[in-house]
Amino acid sequence: MATMSPSVTRMNDQRTLLLLRHAKSAYPPDVADHERPLAPRGIREAGLAGEWLRATAPGVDAVLCSTATRTRQTLAETGIDAPVQYRERLYGATPGMMIDEINGVDDDVNTLLVVGHEPTMSDVALGLAGDIGTNVAAMQRISEKFPTSAIAVLTVAGDWKRVELGRATLVEFHVPR
């Protein structure tokens, strides 16, 4: 059974949003960007991300994942076993598009994992963060760089449909290495 870090523990009226950037991808010749696979380093680091999530975050109830090969492989390598919805829209998404996808999540989901791309992941993490208690050091680190396999952990009050800019608390930022 996973233990939760006190900073990531979900309160009764809060939900947990986990934003995971895909792991390090390879750049094989003649492969379209959408189809790029993970590099060996990415496979290893996606596994480390999964270990960290299972040990630290609340159990994942649902996943939204870009359809790109590298995001699908990242999710597979984490070992997270939760219902997944693959969304083409998350590939090349604007922050508003990603928030729209989050707003459509069912209310029975308490912990949501979103697997996507930069610069959207950092824009969404920084844009949502704003509530009292936000980890300022984590915000600074994200503003400098949201590396591959990195995970932003936010808490949001109320239903997913009410998630909007400035209405979440960034509690942690982890880069598995």
N, C-alpha and C positions, 0 to 999 in steps of 0.2 A: 504494500500500500504506500502511495506517495505521501510525503509530508509536504506541507505548504509553508513557504516562507511567510512570516507574519505580515510582511509588506504586500503580499499577493493574496492573502486570505479574503474571500468574498464575504461581504456583509449581507444581511437579509435583503436589503433593498438595492443591492448592487449586482451588476453583472461584470464579468471579466472579458475583455477584448484583448486578444493576443495577435499582434501583427508580426508575421514572420516573412522576412525577405528571402527569396529563393537562395539556395546555396550556390557556391562558385560554379559557373558553367564553363564548358569547353567551347572552343571556337573552331570546330572542324571546317575544312574548306567545303564550299558548295552546299552548306546547310543554312537554310533560312533562319532568321533570328528566332522565330516562334518555335522552331524544332531543335534548337541547340540543347544538347544533353548536359548533364553534370560532369564536371571534371572529377578525377579521383579525389582531390582535396574537398570538393563539394560533397561527395558521397560521405566522406568521413565527418565533415562538419555538420551535415544534416542529421547524421546519427547522434552527434553530440547535442544538437539542438533538441532532438526528441528526448534524450536522456534528461536534459535540464528541465524541459517542460513537464515530464512525468514526475520528477523529483520536487519541483518547486511550485508549479501552477495548479490551480484546481483542474479536475478532470475535464477534458474537452468534450463538449456535447455535440458540436457541429463544426464543420469546416467549409469555408468558401475558398476556392482555389482557382487561380488563373488556369487556362487551358494549355499554356505553354509547356513544352516538354520538361524544362528545368524546374518549374514549380510543381508539376505532377510527381517528378522524381524526388524532389525535396520532401514532399509530403510522404511519399512511400518510405523514404529512408528514415524519417522521424519515428516510424512505428506507431504513430498516433492512430488509434482505432476508433473513429467516430464517423457518423454519416457525412458524406462529402457532396457538395454541389460544385461542379466545375462550371466556371463562368467565363465565357469568351470576353465579356466586357471588362474583366479585371486585367486582361493583357492590354497594356497601353492606357489604362484607366486614368482619368483625372481624379483628384481627391473627391470631388462631388459625386462622381460615378461610384466610387468605392463606398462612400457614405450611403448612397442610395441602396446599394446591395446590402449593407449592414442593416439599414432601416427595414428591409424586407424579411429579416430573420424572425422565425417563430418565437413567441414569448416563452415557450417551454425550454428554450436554450439559455442556460446560465453562463456558460463559457464558450466563446466563439473564437476559433482560430481562422485568420485570414492569411493566405499564402499568396504573395504578390511580388511586385517589382518596384524598383526605384525609378524616378524620384517620388512616386506616389506614396510609398510606405512612410517615408520621413515626413512628407507633407501632411498626411493624415494624422500621424502620431502627434506632430507639433500643433496642427490645427485643432485637434480635439482637446489636447491638454490645456487646462486653464483653471480647473476647479482648485479650491484650496487643498493643499496637501500634495500638489504636483511636485515631483522630484526634479528640482531645478538642475541638478548635476546631470541627470539623465537627459533632460531637454537639451542641455549644452552639448552633450556627446552626440545626440541625434542630429543636432544642427551642424555639427562638424562632419559627420559621416554616419550613414546607416549601412554598415558593411553587409556582405553576403552572410546568410544564416543568422543575422541578428534578430532579436525578438524584443519588441516593445510591449510592455504589459500595462494596460489601462483598466481602470474601473469606471463604469458608467452607471448612473442612477436611473432606475425606471426601465421602461420597455426599450427594445432596440429601435423601434420606430421614432423614438425621441432623441436618438443620438444626433448631436449637431456640434458644430464648431464651438470650442471653448467650454464644453459641458462634460468633460471627462477628467479624470485624474491619472496622470502618468505616474505609475508607482515604481517601475523598474525598467531597465534597458540592459539586455544581456547579449554579449557576443561570444558564442561558443568557439573555443579554439583549443 
